[in-house]
Amino acid sequence: MLKFEGVNENEFVEYKGKPIVRQGDDIFYGDLSEKYYVYMMIMSDKKSPKGDHNVPGTIMVQLLESATKKPEKQKITNGLAEAFEFAEAWLRANDKD
């Protein structure tokens, strides 16, 4: 689980009201008990602009149906910001189902 100062062990970090859990290079976004959630896999790292640490580079993003874990959509992105834009849009669109 992600560790952030001020976040208890039983709480989740959220983005736009949906939980985020990271385990190594795998990131899960959304509530796994809902119909859909997003799985992201960090495929490569790159140096930060200051060059002092690595940041996620290429990321595979998949919209998964919770019942089957079958990918409904998939996209390869260049960085976390782009990955979360797709993830949030896909979940928002599927909240209407």
Rosetta silent file (secondary structure, phi, psi, omega in degrees, C-alpha in Angstrom):
SEQUENCE: MLKFEGVNENEFVEYKGKPIVRQGDDIFYGDLSEKYYVYMMIMSDKKSPKGDHNVPGTIMVQLLESATKKPEKQKITNGLAEAFEFAEAWLRANDKD
SCORE:     score description
SCORE:     0.000 S_00000001
   1 L     0.000  148.243  176.575    0.000    0.000    0.000 S_00000001
   2 L   -64.411  141.269  177.843    1.154    3.553   -0.611 S_00000001
   3 L  -114.658  119.457  176.810    2.530    5.225    2.474 S_00000001
   4 L  -129.845  142.313  177.606    1.937    8.947    2.866 S_00000001
   5 L   -60.420  131.204  179.386    2.420   11.077    5.926 S_00000001
   6 L    90.309   -3.960  178.100   -0.953   11.716    7.552 S_00000001
   7 L  -107.748  121.189  179.116   -2.636    8.693    5.906 S_00000001
   8 L   -69.704  159.297 -177.137   -3.490    5.847    8.255 S_00000001
   9 L   -61.509  -30.136 -178.145   -2.729    2.261    7.261 S_00000001
  10 L   -90.944    6.576  178.735   -6.461    1.462    6.834 S_00000001
  11 L  -108.185  159.486  177.621   -7.095    4.470    4.564 S_00000001
  12 L  -112.725  146.308  168.225   -6.482    4.837    0.846 S_00000001
  13 E   -72.210  139.960 -178.233   -4.921    7.665   -1.083 S_00000001
  14 E  -123.043  153.338  171.885   -7.582    8.935   -3.486 S_00000001
  15 E  -131.390  119.873 -178.527   -7.677   10.703   -6.822 S_00000001
  16 L    51.814   41.456  173.892  -10.973   12.352   -7.767 S_00000001
  17 L    81.649    5.832 -179.902  -12.767   10.378   -5.068 S_00000001
  18 E  -120.271  140.452 -176.396  -11.501    6.928   -6.079 S_00000001
  19 E   -70.872  150.594  176.185   -8.888    4.890   -4.179 S_00000001
  20 E  -124.688  131.408  175.056   -5.371    4.224   -5.466 S_00000001
  21 E  -130.251  130.826  177.478   -3.249    1.265   -4.356 S_00000001
  22 E  -119.591  133.613  174.224    0.294    0.658   -5.578 S_00000001
  23 E  -131.995  103.819 -177.277    2.258   -2.545   -5.161 S_00000001
  24 L    62.486 -122.185 -179.741    5.639   -2.353   -6.861 S_00000001
  25 L   -92.888    5.377  179.969    5.035   -1.560  -10.544 S_00000001
  26 E  -103.919  134.315  177.832    1.278   -2.306  -10.331 S_00000001
  27 E  -127.293  130.876  175.656   -1.279    0.423   -9.622 S_00000001
  28 E  -112.980  130.808 -177.478   -4.988   -0.202   -9.044 S_00000001
  29 E  -127.354  124.696 -179.671   -7.355    2.757   -9.365 S_00000001
  30 L   112.237  173.976 -178.601  -11.016    2.605   -8.408 S_00000001
  31 L   -90.968  116.393 -177.074  -13.164    0.481   -6.148 S_00000001
  32 L   -66.054  -12.995  177.195  -12.679   -3.221   -6.927 S_00000001
  33 L   -87.345   -9.308  176.175  -16.224   -3.913   -5.676 S_00000001
  34 L   -85.047  173.828 -174.527  -17.712   -1.710   -8.427 S_00000001
  35 L   -62.254  -36.849 -178.603  -18.376   -2.968  -11.981 S_00000001
  36 E  -131.220  150.305  169.544  -15.095   -1.562  -13.373 S_00000001
  37 E  -144.876  170.209 -177.905  -11.676   -0.586  -12.069 S_00000001
  38 E  -114.933  135.363  174.726   -8.373    0.393  -13.726 S_00000001
  39 E  -111.921  133.046  176.639   -5.115   -1.537  -13.622 S_00000001
  40 E  -125.341  137.347  175.861   -1.866    0.224  -14.538 S_00000001
  41 E  -121.270  122.069  177.047    1.520   -1.409  -14.996 S_00000001
  42 E   -75.712  115.708 -175.305    4.653    0.735  -14.975 S_00000001
  43 L   -95.894  -23.287  177.915    6.685   -0.622  -17.875 S_00000001
  44 L  -154.717  158.311  176.196    9.645    1.759  -17.708 S_00000001
  45 E  -114.745  161.136  172.821   11.142    4.494  -15.573 S_00000001
  46 E  -141.791  163.202  179.018   12.874    7.715  -16.507 S_00000001
  47 E   -72.347  143.088  174.939   14.938   10.270  -14.604 S_00000001
  48 L   -64.635  162.773  179.670   13.098   13.152  -12.978 S_00000001
  49 L   -54.293  -33.985  177.990   13.722   16.611  -14.493 S_00000001
  50 L   -83.412  -10.788  178.718   16.306   17.289  -11.771 S_00000001
  51 L    75.922   13.222 -176.098   17.838   13.852  -12.327 S_00000001
  52 L   -94.052  -10.966  176.175   17.724   12.982   -8.633 S_00000001
  53 L  -160.861  167.216  179.247   15.284   10.038   -8.810 S_00000001
  54 E   -89.053  146.242  175.189   13.326    7.824  -11.216 S_00000001
  55 E  -128.633  154.116  179.245    9.696    8.495  -12.157 S_00000001
  56 E   -59.149  136.179  178.311    7.270    6.251  -14.062 S_00000001
  57 L  -106.243  -94.455 -179.879    7.669    6.567  -17.844 S_00000001
  58 E   -79.560  131.079 -177.834    5.713    4.184  -20.065 S_00000001
  59 E  -133.022  131.158  172.401    2.540    2.849  -18.448 S_00000001
  60 E   -89.475  129.796 -179.024    0.032    0.282  -19.689 S_00000001
  61 E  -118.940  128.998  178.538   -3.494    1.237  -18.618 S_00000001
  62 E  -130.090  136.065  169.901   -6.395   -1.234  -18.706 S_00000001
  63 E   -90.780  118.965 -176.943  -10.065   -0.832  -17.830 S_00000001
  64 E  -112.108  140.371  171.559  -11.066   -4.149  -16.241 S_00000001
  65 E   -81.402  127.375 -173.532  -14.507   -5.548  -15.555 S_00000001
  66 L   -60.131  -40.201 -175.599  -14.473   -6.622  -11.895 S_00000001
  67 L   -66.917  -39.667 -174.627  -16.447   -9.849  -12.384 S_00000001
  68 L  -107.106  -17.312 -173.519  -14.283  -11.274  -15.179 S_00000001
  69 L    59.766   21.347  178.638  -11.068   -9.223  -14.838 S_00000001
  70 L   -84.196  131.089  177.866  -11.240   -9.056  -18.640 S_00000001
  71 E   -66.492  127.173  175.994   -9.742   -5.897  -20.192 S_00000001
  72 E   -92.452  -33.990  179.551  -12.426   -3.742  -21.822 S_00000001
  73 E  -143.978  153.179  177.171   -9.982   -1.038  -22.968 S_00000001
  74 E  -146.970  144.732 -179.625   -6.218   -0.708  -23.073 S_00000001
  75 E  -150.289  142.735  171.562   -3.831    2.168  -23.727 S_00000001
  76 E  -101.830  125.984 -177.369   -0.073    2.697  -23.478 S_00000001
  77 E  -118.298  169.265  179.701    0.708    6.121  -22.023 S_00000001
  78 E  -114.132   77.475  177.290    3.755    8.268  -21.448 S_00000001
  79 L   113.820  160.047 -177.486    3.673    9.080  -17.740 S_00000001
  80 H   -65.809  -37.952 -178.055    1.329    8.955  -14.754 S_00000001
  81 H   -59.730  -48.121  178.972   -0.561   12.150  -15.563 S_00000001
  82 H   -65.112  -39.837  179.296   -1.684   10.821  -18.942 S_00000001
  83 H   -60.700  -45.093 -179.364   -2.442    7.385  -17.445 S_00000001
  84 H   -71.250  -28.383  174.695   -4.704    8.887  -14.781 S_00000001
  85 H   -61.814  -48.451  178.104   -6.476   11.081  -17.357 S_00000001
  86 H   -63.655  -46.660 -177.093   -7.501    7.973  -19.316 S_00000001
  87 H   -58.662  -47.836 -178.035   -8.305    5.996  -16.163 S_00000001
  88 H   -65.770  -41.473  179.139  -10.526    8.680  -14.683 S_00000001
  89 H   -63.836  -43.577  179.330  -12.355    9.291  -17.986 S_00000001
  90 H   -62.584  -45.198 -179.630  -13.002    5.558  -18.481 S_00000001
  91 H   -66.202  -41.089  178.799  -14.358    5.121  -14.946 S_00000001
  92 H   -61.107  -43.978 -179.388  -16.504    8.254  -15.207 S_00000001
  93 H   -64.717  -36.331 -177.912  -17.981    7.055  -18.528 S_00000001
  94 H   -86.142   -9.202  173.805  -18.719    3.612  -17.082 S_00000001
  95 L   -66.004  -22.927 -178.220  -20.308    4.983  -13.875 S_00000001
  96 L   -78.325  -15.755 -179.422  -23.323    5.713  -16.058 S_00000001
  97 L   -70.225    0.000    0.000  -23.789    2.000  -16.900 S_00000001
